[in-house]
Amino acid sequence: MLVYERLQIYMDGAHRSVCDINALLNCGTVMRTWQAEAFGFPNPFIGIAGYAIVLAIATALIAGASFARWYWVAMQVGHTLAMAFVLWLWYNTTFDINALCLFCMIVWIMQTAIFVKVTTRNIHAGVIPASESIRQAAPNWTWFSIILVYILLFGIIFIRFFDVIMGMF
């Protein structure tokens, strides 16, 4: 849907996105910025490729595949870079663009969960060096860590846009 909306804006600069709800929740505002094409093409194309890979890996794991350590290291690097990019986009929408894209927020939510899950898995499996006690505890902290990041990201958004949010009611 995000790619479709982005292409519609590209073809018609006056296009109103399905998630243009108000001045704060406005995908069109976000998609018309340079940050929406950070690498010279629409960011959703990165998501199509990246999440297709994630889906293929998940399918292989469900089917019983196992991967070498180097593969998990590469996956960790990829998800760390993806998380850094998502945090950069979050910062820009929150503090520079001053509008939020609902589709983008879904990506933030999913990438956070994937990043934390891959990281805790890699700590537990010894791919990321850690003491034995941390390795054993890591899986138990997965959901707490995910929720903590959500509270931080969306709490900052709530504080940043408090007046706008309260003005909606």
C-alpha positions in Angstrom: 0.0 0.0 0.0 2.8 2.4 0.9 4.5 1.8 -2.5 1.2 2.3 -4.3 0.6 5.6 -2.4 4.1 6.8 -3.1 3.7 6.1 -6.8 0.4 7.9 -6.9 2.0 11.0 -5.4 4.8 10.7 -7.9 2.3 10.7 -10.8 0.0 13.3 -9.3 1.6 15.8 -6.9 -1.9 16.7 -5.6 -2.8 13.1 -4.7 -4.4 12.7 -1.3 -3.1 9.5 0.4 -5.5 7.1 2.1 -3.7 7.9 5.4 -3.8 11.7 5.1 -6.1 12.0 8.1 -5.1 15.4 9.4 -2.1 17.7 9.7 -0.3 15.4 12.1 -1.3 12.0 10.7 -0.4 12.7 7.1 1.5 10.2 4.9 1.5 12.5 1.9 3.4 15.2 3.8 6.0 12.7 4.8 6.2 11.1 1.3 6.9 14.5 -0.3 10.1 15.1 1.6 13.7 14.3 0.6 13.9 11.9 3.6 11.3 9.7 1.8 13.9 9.1 -0.9 17.0 8.9 1.2 18.9 6.9 -1.4 17.5 8.6 -4.5 14.5 6.3 -4.9 11.4 5.9 -2.7 12.2 4.2 0.6 9.3 1.7 0.3 11.3 -0.1 -2.4 13.9 -0.9 0.3 11.1 -2.4 2.4 9.9 -4.5 -0.5 13.3 -6.1 -1.0 14.3 -6.2 2.6 11.1 -7.7 4.0 11.0 -10.2 1.1 14.3 -11.5 2.3 13.1 -11.6 5.9 10.0 -13.5 4.8 12.2 -16.0 2.9 14.4 -16.5 5.9 11.5 -17.0 8.3 9.9 -19.5 5.9 13.2 -21.4 5.7 13.5 -21.4 9.5 9.9 -22.7 9.9 10.7 -25.4 7.5 13.6 -26.5 9.7 16.6 -24.8 8.0 19.6 -24.0 10.1 22.1 -21.3 9.1 25.8 -20.9 9.7 27.2 -18.4 12.2 28.3 -16.0 9.4 24.7 -16.0 8.1 23.4 -14.8 11.5 26.1 -12.2 11.7 25.1 -10.9 8.3 21.5 -10.9 9.4 22.4 -9.0 12.5 24.3 -6.4 10.5 21.4 -6.0 8.1 18.8 -5.6 10.9 21.1 -3.2 12.8 21.4 -1.1 9.7 17.7 -1.3 9.1 17.0 -0.3 12.7 19.4 2.6 12.4 17.6 3.8 9.3 14.2 3.4 10.9 15.3 5.4 13.9 16.7 8.1 11.6 13.3 8.2 9.8 11.5 8.3 13.1 13.6 11.3 14.2 13.1 13.1 11.0 9.3 12.7 11.0 9.1 13.6 14.7 11.4 16.6 14.8 11.9 17.9 11.2 8.9 17.0 9.1 6.4 17.4 11.9 4.0 14.9 10.5 3.5 11.1 11.0 2.9 8.5 8.4 0.7 5.6 9.7 2.3 3.1 7.2 5.7 4.2 8.3 4.8 3.7 11.9 3.8 0.1 11.1 7.3 -0.4 9.6 8.8 1.1 12.8 6.8 -1.4 14.9 7.7 -4.4 12.8 11.4 -3.5 12.4 11.8 -2.9 16.1 10.3 -6.3 16.9 12.4 -8.1 14.2 15.6 -6.3 15.3 15.1 -7.1 19.0 14.1 -10.7 18.3 17.1 -11.3 16.0 19.4 -9.6 18.5 18.2 -11.6 21.5 18.3 -14.8 19.4 21.9 -14.0 18.5 22.9 -13.3 22.0 21.3 -16.5 23.2 23.0 -18.5 20.5 26.4 -17.0 21.1 26.6 -15.1 17.8 26.9 -11.9 19.8 29.5 -12.4 22.5 28.0 -12.2 26.1 28.4 -13.8 29.4 26.6 -17.1 30.0 24.1 -15.4 32.4 23.2 -12.8 29.8 23.0 -15.5 27.0 20.5 -17.5 29.1 18.5 -14.4 30.2 18.2 -12.7 26.7 15.2 -14.7 25.4 13.3 -13.8 28.5 13.7 -10.1 27.9 12.6 -10.1 24.3 9.1 -8.8 24.7 10.0 -6.4 27.5 12.7 -4.9 25.3 10.3 -4.5 22.4 7.6 -2.9 24.5 10.2 -0.6 26.1 11.4 0.7 22.7 7.7 1.2 21.7 7.1 3.2 24.8 10.2 5.3 24.2 9.4 6.0 20.5 5.7 6.7 20.9 6.1 8.4 24.3 8.5 10.9 22.7 6.0 11.4 19.9 3.2 12.0 22.4 5.2 14.6 24.3 6.4 16.2 21.1 2.9 16.6 19.7 1.0 16.8 22.9 -0.7 20.1 22.1 -1.7 18.9 18.6 -3.0 15.6 20.0 -5.0 17.3 22.7 -6.4 19.7 20.2 -7.9 16.8 18.3 -10.3 16.0 21.1 
